[in-house]
């Protein structure tokens, strides 16, 4: 079956129900999210450095 052009390649995760979480669970969840954000930022920085090097190499 072919993918439709507007169909996302990955499914977005279902948001957690924060109302049912205790304070400690919410704080732990925030910590997990902050860790994941930091990981994403490091990956972005690494990709920008690689792209900058490639741009400099192929610049005329």
C-alpha positions in Angstrom: 0.0 0.0 0.0 1.4 3.4 -1.0 1.6 6.2 1.5 -0.5 9.2 0.9 1.5 12.4 0.5 -0.2 14.1 3.5 0.3 11.0 5.8 2.9 11.5 8.4 5.8 9.0 8.3 5.7 8.5 12.1 2.8 8.6 14.4 2.9 11.2 17.2 2.8 9.7 20.6 -0.5 10.1 22.5 -0.1 12.8 25.2 0.0 11.5 28.7 -2.9 12.3 31.0 -1.2 14.7 33.4 -4.2 15.0 35.7 -3.8 11.4 37.0 -0.1 11.8 37.8 1.2 12.5 41.3 3.6 15.5 41.9 6.6 13.2 42.0 5.6 11.5 38.8 5.1 14.9 37.1 8.5 16.0 38.3 10.1 12.8 37.0 8.3 13.2 33.7 9.6 16.7 33.3 13.1 15.5 34.0 12.8 12.8 31.3 11.5 15.4 28.8 14.4 17.8 29.7 16.9 15.0 29.2 15.4 14.2 25.8 15.4 17.9 24.8 19.0 18.2 25.7 19.8 15.1 23.6 17.9 16.6 20.7 19.8 19.9 21.0 23.2 18.1 21.0 22.2 16.2 17.9 21.1 19.5 16.2 24.4 21.1 17.2 26.4 18.1 15.8 24.4 18.2 12.5 25.0 22.0 12.2 28.7 21.5 12.6 28.8 18.8 10.0 26.7 20.9 7.6 29.0 23.9 8.2 32.0 21.8 7.4 30.4 20.6 4.2 29.3 24.1 3.2 32.9 25.3 3.7 34.3 22.4 1.7 32.0 23.0 -1.3 31.9 26.8 -1.2 33.3 28.4 -4.3 
